[in-house]
Amino acid sequence: MKNQVQLFGIINITPDSFSDGGKFLQVEKALVQAEKMMNEGADFLDIGGESTRPKAKPISVEEEWRRVEEVLRTLMEKWGAKKISLDTKNVETAEKFLELGGKILNDVSGFGDSRMRELAAKFAPQIIVNHFPGKSVYEVHEQEICSINRVKDDLLKTAELLQEDGVKKENIILDPGIGFGKTMELNWKLLDFAKEVPDFPVMIGHSKKRFLGEHRFEDEINLKAGLRAIENGVAFLRVHEVGLFVSRSTLDR
């Protein structure tokens, strides 16, 4: 298997995320999970404080930061800032993360806000551009996009805007946003998205999402989908179960 594939371990510090909501809301539990993931072989940890599942209730930026601040600070001190990513759609939260020394920004809303694009140039070595076709979680999940070309064109346009705002091309990772306003059929096709944008590294976040079907929380289907993405050239996988990929010797490290 391709040795350039790297793993982002997901830790949601929320009460309502679809997979791990409530499990890591306490700082101590989040840190234990982070330690487990890093020991299993995660290359990065992606920390989020607000759910983006369908019908998720929005929270204030103050509440989002309250949830993630101590965890981010502790993890960056232990593992280094270049190993820790913040998953947010809020400019104010991203600014606080930058002040804390943050290096990797994962904007779940896809840098649709011009203020976030301007801020993006201050992050290095990576920013992650998610395909998020709407201005709110509700609006996004009401859509059923069926065209892979729509996803490709939208992401490449955003990448162009980011470069105009000073982001280096080599710092941009594209994420086709599986589960965000797409048909189930398109979600499966997006596992192959790396072939569509050979000039950019691609992240796939397929883990436990609805398109995987009734067994979406089971290892076999998650492994199958991840391997398909790897076979088609993905550079990063964003997963809840780091050990699933490493322990099965699916990554040639």
Buried (B, 14 or more C-beta within 10 A) or exposed (E): BEEEBBBBBBBBBBEBBBBBBEBBBEBEBBBEBBBBBBEBBBBBBBBBBBBBBBEBEEBEBEEBBEBBBBBBEBBBEEBEBBBBBBBBBBBBBBBBBBEBEBBBBBBBBBBBBEEBBBBBBBBBEBBBBBBBBBEEBEEBBEEEBEEBEBBBEBBBEBBEBBBEBEBEEEBBBBBBBBBBBBBBEBBBBBBBBBEBBEEBBBBBBBBBBBBBEEEBBEEEBBBEBBBBBBEBBBBBBBBBBBBBBBEEEBBEE
